[in-house]
Amino acid sequence: MTTPLNVPDSHARWSPRLWGTLLVLCAAMFLDALDVSMVGVALPSIADDLGLTTSTLQWIVSGYILGYGGLLLLGGRAADLLGRRRVFLIALGVFALASLLGGFVDSGPLLIASRFIKGLSAAFTAPAGLSIITTTFKEGPQRNRALSIYTTCAATGFSMGLVLSGLLTQLSWRWTMLLPAPIALIALLAGLKLIPHSDREDTHRGYDLPGAVTGTGAMLLLVFTVVQAPEAGWTSARTLLSFLAVAVLLTVFVTIERRTANPLIRLGVLRSGSQVRAQLGAAAFFGSYVGFQFLVTQYMQSLLGWSALETALAFLPAGVLVALSSTKIGDVVDRFGTPRVIAAGFASLVVGYALFLRITLTPSYAVVILPSMLLLGAACALTFPSLNIQATNGVDDDEQGMVSGLLNTSIQVGGAIFLAVVTAVITAHGSGDGSRQAVLDSYRPGLVVVTVVAFAGLLITLTGLSRRRPVQHTVLVASSETDRAAEAVPMTTARKVSVRD
């Protein structure tokens, strides 16, 4: 249980220390997003300086995704078992050191290794940071406000990363690797003073080592297989055997989790419909956006001839809109409930993607591109915080890290899978005469895929809507200690409801 920071009632002001704690956690989330977006713009300069091939260059991005997506389940549970503060601060320190390493390497393999280490550290800071918030701020308006600010920092970091990378790359790509290091160090020093201590969970029953090995192995292999599938071929023997191995590992993992007394992932949390919708919605949301961002970046730079900075500025209105709305989304969720807010966000996402299908070789930014960017900004502001709130509501404190890791895993795996699908679709339709129009035509099917994925997320969200007044809070109430696998139930009255398996 996290040491309380005298969290006030819903309408009272937060103390300076409470704000300081939140800002430290926001800084880590900001860094994660900043690092992801900055490296993408710097890749051409890295390739020229280090003499890297396209396949090696891909692993500068994929190495981070592999470490991040593959170890999130382990990172989330480690926060619960070893202490959230301890895990968060150690991982943040590793992130700072890996940033320094990445800025001074002189070979592709070392740069890829530094990226993998950064992804690994982010796999521990992300769920630990989220679980610190959810155990420090009381469920309801306080937590909703904190989560809206926290998740907004991710979108702001991603948008600022694009702009900063465009500026720093003109000096040297190494500055894009080095910039996160001092920010992480400052956050680490502040965190030592401000982040509350948390007790470790009673682990007298032992750690779930078999579950950790099989679960982590399955996620690492899944992300690796998806990332490599476009190059190796989706129907190649290598890809199919890898997917088969993933299925076997997941089957073993589920069997272990059902039988162990102290599981890495308590499967009972997935009996909650709102939890499942949050996980699937997160995968669809982030997967569609990553595919869109990849496609649009190629369109603007390769076809329109825009510079890295011009491309970054084109995305900036979306980030600005998210930043300006950060403190208001919690109030919106309090009033309308997460299902309605998420549905509105997905609707904006679908319309934004669909409008982008109007692109030509000579588009008007104000008429064709800007409307989509504004709609995507609104979608990010509404959807991302609400998904985090829905996933963490009604979960006991000692399982917040686990659920946070599960949510971040859904985000990263969704991003890896749908980016690979979009890439494969573009490649399959890129066999034209090589003209600019033919390249543009190959991008359209990718945009259609992105729109369909977002629409699927909307449909998933709509299944959670009802004609009743929106549920403000979700609580998990067990009738005894052995009933912890009970499903989250809505509080439709003032009476608590006990639920048994």
C-alpha positions as CSV (number, residue, x, y, z in Angstrom):
1,M,0.0,0.0,0.0
2,T,1.5,3.3,-1.0
3,T,2.1,5.8,1.8
4,P,-0.6,8.4,1.5
5,L,0.2,12.0,0.7
6,N,-2.9,13.5,2.4
7,V,-4.9,13.4,-0.8
8,P,-7.6,16.0,-0.5
9,D,-11.3,15.7,-1.3
10,S,-12.3,16.0,-5.0
11,H,-12.6,19.8,-5.1
12,A,-9.7,20.7,-2.7
13,R,-6.3,21.8,-3.9
14,W,-3.4,19.4,-4.1
15,S,-0.4,19.9,-1.9
16,P,3.0,20.9,-3.5
17,R,4.4,17.5,-2.7
18,L,1.5,15.8,-4.4
19,W,2.0,17.9,-7.5
20,G,5.7,17.2,-7.4
21,T,5.1,13.4,-7.3
22,L,2.8,13.7,-10.3
23,L,5.2,15.8,-12.2
24,V,8.0,13.3,-11.7
25,L,5.8,10.5,-13.0
26,C,4.7,12.6,-15.9
27,A,8.4,13.3,-16.7
28,A,9.0,9.6,-17.1
29,M,6.0,9.1,-19.3
30,F,7.0,12.2,-21.3
31,L,10.5,10.7,-21.8
32,D,9.1,7.4,-23.1
33,A,7.0,9.1,-25.8
34,L,9.8,11.7,-26.6
35,D,12.3,9.0,-27.2
36,V,10.0,7.0,-29.5
37,S,9.2,10.0,-31.7
38,M,12.7,11.5,-31.8
39,V,14.5,8.5,-33.2
40,G,12.2,8.1,-36.2
41,V,13.1,11.5,-37.7
42,A,16.8,10.9,-37.0
43,L,17.1,7.5,-38.8
44,P,18.4,8.8,-42.1
45,S,21.2,10.7,-40.4
46,I,22.1,7.7,-38.3
47,A,22.3,5.5,-41.4
48,D,24.6,7.9,-43.2
49,D,26.9,8.4,-40.2
50,L,27.2,4.7,-39.1
51,G,26.9,3.2,-42.6
52,L,23.9,1.0,-41.6
53,T,21.8,-1.1,-43.9
54,T,18.0,-0.7,-44.0
55,S,17.5,-4.0,-42.1
56,T,19.9,-2.9,-39.4
57,L,18.3,0.5,-39.2
58,Q,14.9,-1.0,-38.6
59,W,16.2,-2.6,-35.4
60,I,17.0,0.8,-33.9
61,V,13.3,1.2,-33.7
62,S,12.4,-2.5,-33.2
63,G,15.0,-3.0,-30.5
64,Y,13.1,-0.5,-28.3
65,I,9.8,-2.0,-29.1
66,L,11.1,-5.5,-28.3
67,G,12.4,-4.5,-24.9
68,Y,9.4,-2.4,-24.0
69,G,6.6,-4.7,-25.3
70,G,8.2,-8.0,-24.3
71,L,8.9,-7.2,-20.6
72,L,5.9,-5.1,-19.6
73,L,4.1,-8.0,-17.9
74,L,7.1,-8.7,-15.8
75,G,7.7,-5.0,-15.1
76,G,4.1,-4.5,-14.0
77,R,4.2,-7.4,-11.5
78,A,7.7,-6.5,-10.3
79,A,6.3,-3.1,-9.2
80,D,3.7,-4.9,-7.1
81,L,6.1,-7.4,-5.6
82,L,9.3,-5.4,-5.1
83,G,7.9,-2.0,-4.4
84,R,6.7,0.6,-6.9
85,R,9.0,3.4,-5.8
86,R,12.1,1.1,-5.9
87,V,11.3,-0.3,-9.3
88,F,10.4,3.1,-10.8
89,L,13.6,4.8,-9.6
90,I,16.0,2.0,-10.5
91,A,14.5,1.7,-14.0
92,L,14.6,5.5,-14.5
93,G,18.3,5.5,-13.6
94,V,19.0,2.7,-16.2
95,F,17.1,4.8,-18.8
96,A,19.4,7.7,-18.1
97,L,22.5,5.6,-18.5
98,A,21.3,3.9,-21.7
99,S,20.6,7.4,-23.1
100,L,24.2,8.4,-22.5
101,L,25.4,5.1,-24.1
102,G,23.3,5.7,-27.2
103,G,24.7,9.2,-27.7
104,F,28.4,8.0,-27.8
105,V,28.3,4.6,-29.6
106,D,30.1,4.2,-32.9
107,S,28.4,1.1,-34.3
108,G,25.0,-0.1,-35.2
109,P,24.9,-3.2,-32.8
110,L,25.8,-1.0,-29.8
111,L,23.2,1.5,-30.7
112,I,20.6,-1.2,-31.0
113,A,21.7,-2.6,-27.6
114,S,21.3,0.8,-26.0
115,R,17.8,1.1,-27.5
116,F,16.8,-2.4,-26.2
117,I,18.0,-1.4,-22.7
118,K,16.0,1.8,-22.9
119,G,12.9,-0.2,-23.9
120,L,13.5,-2.6,-21.1
121,S,13.8,0.2,-18.5
122,A,10.6,1.8,-19.9
123,A,8.9,-1.6,-19.5
124,F,9.4,-1.1,-15.7
125,T,8.9,2.7,-15.4
126,A,5.6,2.8,-17.3
127,P,3.6,0.3,-15.2
128,A,5.3,1.3,-12.0
129,G,4.5,5.0,-12.6
130,L,0.9,4.4,-13.5
131,S,0.4,2.2,-10.4
132,I,1.9,4.8,-8.2
133,I,-0.7,7.3,-9.4
134,T,-3.6,4.8,-9.0
135,T,-2.5,3.9,-5.5
136,T,-1.8,7.5,-4.4
137,F,-4.9,9.2,-5.8
138,K,-8.2,8.0,-4.6
139,E,-10.4,6.4,-7.3
140,G,-12.9,9.0,-8.7
141,P,-12.4,12.6,-9.7
142,Q,-8.9,12.9,-8.1
143,R,-7.5,9.9,-9.9
144,N,-9.3,10.8,-13.2
145,R,-7.7,14.3,-13.0
146,A,-4.3,12.9,-12.3
147,L,-4.5,10.3,-15.1
148,S,-5.7,12.8,-17.6
149,I,-2.6,15.0,-16.9
150,Y,-0.3,11.9,-16.8
151,T,-1.4,10.4,-20.1
152,T,-1.5,13.8,-21.8
153,C,2.2,14.1,-21.2
154,A,2.7,11.0,-23.4
155,A,1.0,12.8,-26.4
156,T,2.8,16.0,-25.6
157,G,6.1,14.2,-25.5
158,F,5.5,12.5,-28.8
159,S,4.6,15.8,-30.5
160,M,7.5,17.7,-29.0
161,G,9.8,14.8,-29.9
162,L,9.0,15.2,-33.6
163,V,9.8,18.9,-33.5
164,L,12.9,18.6,-31.3
165,S,14.3,15.8,-33.4
166,G,13.9,18.0,-36.5
167,L,15.9,20.7,-34.8
168,L,18.5,18.6,-33.1
169,T,19.2,16.3,-36.1
170,Q,20.4,19.3,-38.0
171,L,23.2,19.5,-35.4
172,S,23.8,15.8,-34.9
173,W,21.6,12.7,-34.5
174,R,23.6,12.0,-31.3
175,W,21.8,14.9,-29.5
176,T,18.5,13.1,-30.0
177,M,19.9,10.2,-28.1
178,L,21.5,12.4,-25.4
179,L,18.6,14.8,-24.7
180,P,16.6,12.3,-22.5
181,A,19.6,11.7,-20.2
182,P,19.6,15.0,-18.2
183,I,15.8,15.0,-18.0
184,A,15.8,11.5,-16.6
185,L,18.5,12.4,-14.1
186,I,16.6,15.4,-12.8
187,A,13.4,13.3,-12.5
188,L,15.4,10.7,-10.7
189,L,16.8,13.1,-8.1
190,A,13.3,14.7,-7.6
191,G,11.7,11.3,-7.3
192,L,14.1,10.3,-4.5
193,K,12.6,13.2,-2.5
194,L,9.0,13.2,-3.6
195,I,7.7,9.7,-4.5
196,P,6.1,8.0,-1.5
197,H,7.5,4.7,-0.2
198,S,5.4,1.6,-0.9
199,D,5.4,-1.7,0.9
200,R,6.2,-4.9,-1.0
201,E,3.4,-7.4,-1.3
202,D,3.6,-10.4,1.0
203,T,5.4,-13.0,-1.1
204,H,5.6,-15.8,1.4
205,R,4.1,-18.0,-1.3
206,G,7.0,-17.3,-3.6
207,Y,7.5,-15.6,-6.9
208,D,5.9,-17.0,-10.1
209,L,9.2,-17.7,-11.9
210,P,7.7,-20.2,-14.4
211,G,5.0,-17.7,-15.3
212,A,7.6,-14.9,-15.6
213,V,9.7,-17.0,-17.9
214,T,6.9,-18.3,-20.2
215,G,5.0,-15.0,-20.2
216,T,8.0,-12.8,-21.0
217,G,9.3,-15.3,-23.5
218,A,5.9,-15.3,-25.3
219,M,5.7,-11.5,-25.4
220,L,9.3,-11.2,-26.6
221,L,8.8,-13.8,-29.3
222,L,5.4,-12.3,-30.4
223,V,6.9,-8.8,-30.8
224,F,10.0,-10.2,-32.6
225,T,7.9,-12.3,-35.0
226,V,5.5,-9.4,-35.9
227,V,8.4,-7.0,-36.4
228,Q,10.2,-9.5,-38.7
229,A,7.2,-10.8,-40.5
230,P,7.1,-8.1,-43.3
231,E,10.7,-8.9,-44.2
232,A,10.6,-12.7,-43.8
233,G,7.1,-13.1,-45.2
234,W,3.9,-13.6,-43.3
235,T,3.4,-17.1,-44.7
236,S,7.1,-18.1,-44.6
237,A,8.0,-21.2,-42.5
238,R,10.0,-19.1,-40.1
239,T,7.1,-16.8,-39.4
240,L,4.5,-19.6,-39.1
241,L,6.8,-21.6,-36.8
242,S,7.4,-18.5,-34.6
243,F,3.7,-17.9,-34.2
244,L,3.2,-21.6,-33.3
245,A,5.9,-21.3,-30.7
246,V,4.1,-18.1,-29.3
247,A,0.8,-20.1,-29.1
248,V,2.6,-22.9,-27.2
249,L,4.2,-20.5,-24.8
250,L,1.0,-18.7,-24.2
251,T,-0.9,-21.9,-23.5
252,V,1.8,-23.0,-21.0
253,F,1.7,-19.6,-19.4
254,V,-2.1,-19.6,-19.0
255,T,-1.9,-23.1,-17.5
256,I,0.7,-22.0,-15.0
257,E,-1.3,-18.8,-14.1
258,R,-4.4,-20.8,-13.4
259,R,-2.6,-23.1,-11.0
260,T,-0.1,-21.0,-9.2
261,A,-0.9,-19.3,-5.8
262,N,0.9,-16.1,-6.7
263,P,0.5,-15.5,-10.5
264,L,2.3,-13.0,-12.7
265,I,-1.1,-12.1,-14.2
266,R,-4.3,-13.0,-12.3
267,L,-6.6,-14.1,-15.1
268,G,-9.7,-13.3,-13.1
269,V,-9.3,-9.6,-14.0
270,L,-10.2,-10.4,-17.6
271,R,-13.6,-11.5,-16.4
272,S,-14.5,-7.9,-16.3
273,G,-16.0,-6.7,-19.6
274,S,-14.8,-3.1,-19.0
275,Q,-11.3,-4.4,-18.5
276,V,-11.3,-6.4,-21.7
277,R,-12.7,-3.5,-23.6
278,A,-10.0,-1.2,-22.2
279,Q,-7.3,-3.7,-23.3
280,L,-8.7,-4.2,-26.8
281,G,-9.4,-0.5,-27.2
282,A,-5.9,0.4,-26.2
283,A,-4.4,-2.0,-28.8
284,A,-6.7,-0.6,-31.6
285,F,-6.2,3.0,-30.6
286,F,-2.4,3.0,-30.5
287,G,-2.0,0.5,-33.3
288,S,-4.0,2.6,-35.7
289,Y,-2.2,5.8,-34.7
290,V,1.3,4.3,-35.1
291,G,0.4,3.0,-38.5
292,F,-1.1,6.4,-39.5
293,Q,2.0,8.3,-38.2
294,F,4.4,6.0,-40.1
295,L,2.4,6.3,-43.3
296,V,1.9,10.1,-43.1
297,T,5.6,10.7,-42.3
298,Q,6.5,8.8,-45.5
299,Y,3.9,10.7,-47.5
300,M,5.1,14.1,-46.4
301,Q,8.8,13.5,-46.7
302,S,9.0,11.1,-49.7
303,L,6.2,12.4,-51.9
304,L,5.7,16.0,-50.8
305,G,9.4,16.7,-50.2
306,W,8.9,18.2,-46.8
307,S,11.8,18.4,-44.4
308,A,11.8,16.6,-41.1
309,L,11.0,19.8,-39.3
310,E,8.1,20.7,-41.6
311,T,6.7,17.2,-41.1
312,A,7.0,17.6,-37.3
313,L,5.2,20.9,-37.4
314,A,2.4,19.4,-39.5
315,F,1.6,17.1,-36.5
316,L,2.0,19.9,-33.9
317,P,-1.6,21.1,-33.8
318,A,-2.7,17.7,-32.6
319,G,-0.2,17.8,-29.7
320,V,-1.1,21.4,-28.9
321,L,-4.8,20.5,-28.6
322,V,-4.0,17.6,-26.3
323,A,-1.8,19.7,-24.1
324,L,-4.4,22.5,-23.8
325,S,-7.2,20.0,-22.8
326,S,-5.1,18.0,-20.3
327,T,-6.6,19.4,-17.1
328,K,-10.2,19.2,-18.4
329,I,-10.6,15.5,-19.5
330,G,-10.9,14.3,-15.9
331,D,-14.0,16.5,-15.4
332,V,-15.4,15.2,-18.7
333,V,-14.9,11.6,-17.6
334,D,-16.5,12.3,-14.2
335,R,-19.6,13.7,-16.0
336,F,-20.1,11.2,-18.8
337,G,-18.2,8.1,-17.8
338,T,-15.4,6.4,-19.6
339,P,-17.4,4.4,-22.2
340,R,-19.0,7.5,-23.7
341,V,-15.8,9.5,-23.7
342,I,-13.8,6.6,-25.3
343,A,-16.5,6.2,-27.9
344,A,-16.4,9.9,-28.7
345,G,-12.6,9.7,-29.0
346,F,-12.8,6.7,-31.4
347,A,-15.4,8.4,-33.5
348,S,-13.1,11.4,-33.9
349,L,-10.3,9.1,-34.8
350,V,-12.3,7.3,-37.5
351,V,-13.4,10.6,-39.1
352,G,-9.9,12.0,-38.9
353,Y,-8.4,9.0,-40.7
354,A,-11.2,8.9,-43.3
355,L,-10.8,12.6,-44.1
356,F,-7.1,12.0,-44.8
357,L,-8.0,9.7,-47.7
358,R,-8.5,12.9,-49.6
359,I,-4.8,13.5,-49.9
360,T,-3.2,14.3,-53.3
361,L,0.2,15.1,-54.6
362,T,-0.5,18.8,-54.1
363,P,-2.7,19.0,-50.9
364,S,-3.8,22.2,-49.2
365,Y,-2.6,21.8,-45.6
366,A,-5.4,23.9,-44.2
367,V,-8.2,22.1,-46.1
368,V,-6.9,18.5,-46.3
369,I,-4.4,17.8,-43.6
370,L,-5.2,20.2,-40.7
371,P,-8.8,18.9,-40.1
372,S,-7.4,15.4,-39.6
373,M,-4.7,16.6,-37.3
374,L,-7.2,18.4,-35.1
375,L,-9.6,15.5,-35.0
376,L,-6.7,13.2,-34.0
377,G,-5.7,15.6,-31.3
378,A,-9.2,15.5,-29.9
379,A,-9.3,11.7,-30.2
380,C,-6.0,11.4,-28.2
381,A,-7.2,13.8,-25.6
382,L,-10.4,11.9,-25.0
383,T,-9.4,8.3,-25.5
384,F,-6.0,7.7,-24.0
385,P,-6.7,9.1,-20.5
386,S,-10.1,7.4,-20.4
387,L,-8.7,4.0,-21.4
388,N,-6.2,4.2,-18.5
389,I,-9.0,5.2,-16.1
390,Q,-11.2,2.4,-17.2
391,A,-8.4,-0.2,-17.0
392,T,-7.3,0.8,-13.4
393,N,-10.7,1.5,-11.8
394,G,-11.9,-1.2,-9.4
395,V,-8.5,-2.9,-9.1
396,D,-7.0,-3.5,-5.7
397,D,-3.8,-1.6,-4.8
398,D,-1.6,-4.7,-4.8
399,E,-2.6,-5.4,-8.4
400,Q,-2.4,-1.9,-9.9
401,G,1.1,-2.7,-11.3
402,M,-0.1,-5.9,-12.9
403,V,-3.0,-4.2,-14.6
404,S,-0.8,-1.3,-15.7
405,G,1.6,-3.7,-17.2
406,L,-1.2,-5.5,-19.0
407,L,-2.5,-2.2,-20.4
408,N,0.9,-1.1,-21.7
409,T,1.5,-4.5,-23.2
410,S,-1.8,-4.2,-25.1
411,I,-0.6,-0.8,-26.3
412,Q,2.8,-1.9,-27.5
413,V,1.8,-5.2,-29.0
414,G,-1.1,-3.5,-30.8
415,G,1.3,-0.9,-32.1
416,A,3.8,-3.6,-33.3
417,I,1.1,-5.7,-35.0
418,F,-0.8,-3.0,-36.8
419,L,2.3,-1.2,-37.9
420,A,3.5,-4.5,-39.4
421,V,0.1,-5.0,-41.1
422,V,0.1,-1.5,-42.6
423,T,3.7,-1.9,-43.8
424,A,2.8,-5.2,-45.5
425,V,-0.3,-3.7,-47.1
426,I,1.7,-0.8,-48.5
427,T,4.4,-3.1,-49.8
428,A,1.8,-5.4,-51.5
429,H,0.3,-2.5,-53.4
430,G,3.6,-0.9,-54.3
431,S,4.3,-2.8,-57.5
432,G,3.3,0.1,-59.8
433,D,5.5,2.0,-62.3
434,G,7.3,3.8,-59.5
435,S,5.8,7.2,-60.2
436,R,4.7,9.5,-57.4
437,Q,1.1,8.8,-58.2
438,A,1.7,5.0,-58.0
439,V,3.4,5.5,-54.6
440,L,0.4,7.6,-53.4
441,D,-2.0,4.9,-54.6
442,S,-0.1,2.3,-52.5
443,Y,-0.6,4.4,-49.4
444,R,-4.3,4.5,-49.7
445,P,-5.0,0.9,-48.8
446,G,-2.8,1.4,-45.7
447,L,-5.0,4.4,-44.7
448,V,-8.1,2.2,-45.2
449,V,-6.6,-0.4,-42.8
450,V,-5.9,2.2,-40.2
451,T,-9.4,3.5,-40.5
452,V,-10.9,0.0,-40.2
453,V,-8.8,-0.7,-37.1
454,A,-10.1,2.5,-35.5
455,F,-13.6,1.6,-36.4
456,A,-13.2,-1.8,-34.8
457,G,-12.1,0.0,-31.6
458,L,-15.2,2.1,-31.8
459,L,-17.5,-1.0,-32.1
460,I,-15.7,-2.6,-29.2
461,T,-16.3,0.5,-27.1
462,L,-20.0,0.7,-28.1
463,T,-20.7,-2.7,-26.6
464,G,-20.0,-1.2,-23.2
465,L,-22.6,1.5,-23.5
466,S,-26.0,1.1,-21.9
467,R,-29.1,3.2,-21.6
468,R,-28.5,3.8,-18.0
469,R,-26.8,6.8,-16.5
470,P,-23.1,6.5,-17.0
471,V,-21.2,4.6,-14.3
472,Q,-18.9,7.0,-12.4
473,H,-16.8,4.4,-10.5
474,T,-16.1,0.7,-10.7
475,V,-15.2,-1.2,-7.6
476,L,-13.9,-4.7,-6.9
477,V,-15.5,-6.2,-3.9
478,A,-14.7,-9.7,-2.8
479,S,-16.6,-11.7,-0.2
480,S,-13.4,-13.2,1.2
481,E,-9.7,-13.3,0.7
482,T,-10.1,-16.3,-1.6
483,D,-12.5,-14.5,-3.9
484,R,-9.9,-12.2,-5.4
485,A,-10.6,-13.5,-8.9
486,A,-14.1,-11.9,-8.8
487,E,-15.1,-9.6,-11.7
488,A,-15.3,-5.9,-11.3
489,V,-18.9,-4.8,-10.8
490,P,-20.5,-1.4,-11.3
491,M,-21.9,0.5,-8.3
492,T,-25.3,1.4,-9.6
493,T,-26.6,2.1,-6.1
494,A,-25.1,3.1,-2.8
495,R,-24.9,-0.5,-1.7
496,K,-21.8,-2.6,-2.3
497,V,-22.2,-5.9,-4.0
498,S,-20.2,-9.0,-3.1
499,V,-19.2,-11.3,-6.0
500,R,-18.0,-14.8,-5.9
501,D,-16.2,-16.8,-8.6
